[in-house]
Amino acid sequence: MKINIYLNFNGNCAEAFDFYKTIFEREYNSISKYKDMPPIEDVLIADEHKEKILHISLPLNNNFVLMGCDYVEGLGAPLVEGNNFSISIAVEGKDEADKHFNALTTGGQVVMPMGMTFWGSYFGMTIDKFGISWMISFEEKNEK
């Protein structure tokens, strides 16, 4: 299992990650914008959000990746500055993903149910009963 921090921004994700990139002297291993997202039923991305960051990742070492995105209203939990992060867990199987997701959701709130995504991960988001945001993901290439 790998655990990373996922930061959410109010439109300044690219600026923040450029800052972190300079500090840590690292290169991004992925970056995508909302305009890169394939169409999803009942989800319309307004033109003013299409250049915002959908996902960015900056490996800080071999074991830790700093990840982030720009918040877009209606996608995910509302952004609250000061609490604008999630703990991201990459697990080694769907059963493990479901186990952790279901346990963390007990007494909490599902933000995005576990399911396959357009980027190829089995993924879900939840807020536990203590108000902590979690992202659970599994990619078949991670399976041992």
N, C-alpha and C positions, 0 to 999 in steps of 0.2 A: 504494500500500500504506500502511495506517495501522498503527502499532504502539502498543499500550497495555499497561499493567500490570494484572493481575488478581490481587486479594488474596483469600486464603481464611482464614476465621475459624472459631474453635471455639465458635460460638453467640453471639458478640458483634459480628457484622457491622453490625447497625443502629446500635449504640452508636458503633462506630468511624466509620462514615460520617456520623453526625450530628456527630461531632467534626470530621471533615474538611470537611463542609459549612459549619460555622461558621468554620473557619480560612480557607477559600478563598472564602467568601461567594458560593457558587454554589447552584443548585437541581438536584435529581435530574432526569434525563431519562427514567429508567425504574427501576421497583422492582417485584419480584414475590416472592412467598413460595412455599414448597413446596406449600402448600395450593392454589395457583393452577395447579399442574402437572396436565395431563391424565393419565389413567391410562396407564401404560406396562407392557407385559407383563413379568412376573417382577420388577417393582419395587414394593415396598410401602413407603410413607412412614409411619412410626410417628406417632401423634398428637402426641407430644412434639416432633416436628420440623416440624410443619405451619406453625407461625408463624415459622420461621426463614427467612432471606433466601435465595432461590434465585438471584436476580440483582439487582444494583443498579448503576447507573452515574451518575457525577458528572462532567460535563464541566468541566475546569479551564481550558480555553481552546478555540479553534477547532480545534486539532490534537491534543489529548490528552484522553482520558477515563480517569478512575480507575474501575475496575470491581471488584466483589467478590461474595462469597457466603459462606454458612455451610456448613461441611463437614458432611455427613451420611454416616455409615459405610456403605460399600457403593456409594456413588455417587462415582466418581472416585478419584484416587490418595489414599492416606492422608495426613492432615494432619500435618505436622512443623513446629512453630513454629520460626521462623527461616528456613525454606525454603518458607513458605506463600504463594507467589506463582507466577504464570505470566506468560509473555510472550504477549500476545494479538496476533495478526496478522490484519487484515481485508484480504483480497486482492480482485482484480478479476475472478476467474473460477474455475470449478471445476478447470480444468486446472492453473492456478497453485496452487490450494489443494492438489491432489493432489501436485504436484511438490514443494512445500515440506514437506508432511506426510511423504511417503515418504523424502525426504532426511534429515529430522530424526529419523525413526524408525530409520534404519540404525544398528544396534548399540545401539539403545535399547529402549523399551518402549511399546507402544500402550496408552493408557488408555481411549480411546473412538475407534473407527474413524471415518473420514470417512463422513458420511451426512447425510441430511436430518433436521432436528429439528422438534419440535412448534412451535418459535417461528419456523420458516421459513428458517433458515440451513442451508447446507451446512457442517458443522462436525465437527471432530475434536480430540482431545487426545492428546499424546504426551510422553514424557520422553526426552530425547536421551541419548546415551551418556555425557554429562558430568553427568547428573542434573538438568538444567534442564527445567522443565515448559513446554510450549508449547500454545497453543490456536490453531487455524487456522480461520478462518471466511470464508464468502462469502455475501453476500446479493445477489439479482438486482438490487435497486435500486442496488447499488454498481457494477454492470457498466457499462463505458463502451462 
